[in-house]
Amino acid sequence: MQGFVSPDPQTEVSEEYWALVYMPGRNRQHYPANCVRLVDSAKAARTGAQPAQRLFPAKVAGPSKSSKGQMLYTLVEWLSPE
């Protein structure tokens, strides 16, 4: 995946997390931290999903700082609904 930096096993930088991502569309690879709510498990992400309110379950990596100083999460994968 272009632009993706794999997690470093010796640090806690860019770890992978289960999350709920709020976005009008699901066609981006990077999401601002204020649009990402981390949850404990894939099940919690699927349970908390509200597609009508544009809240989608996903696995993300991050956070990382963009060139403009914004904290971002990188999409690893969208989770399918339960």
Secondary structure, DSSP 8 states (H G I E B T S, - for coil): -TT-----TTS-TTEEEEEEEE-S-S--SEEEGGGEEEES-HHHHHHH-BGGGTEEEEEEEEEEE-TTS-EEEEEEEE----
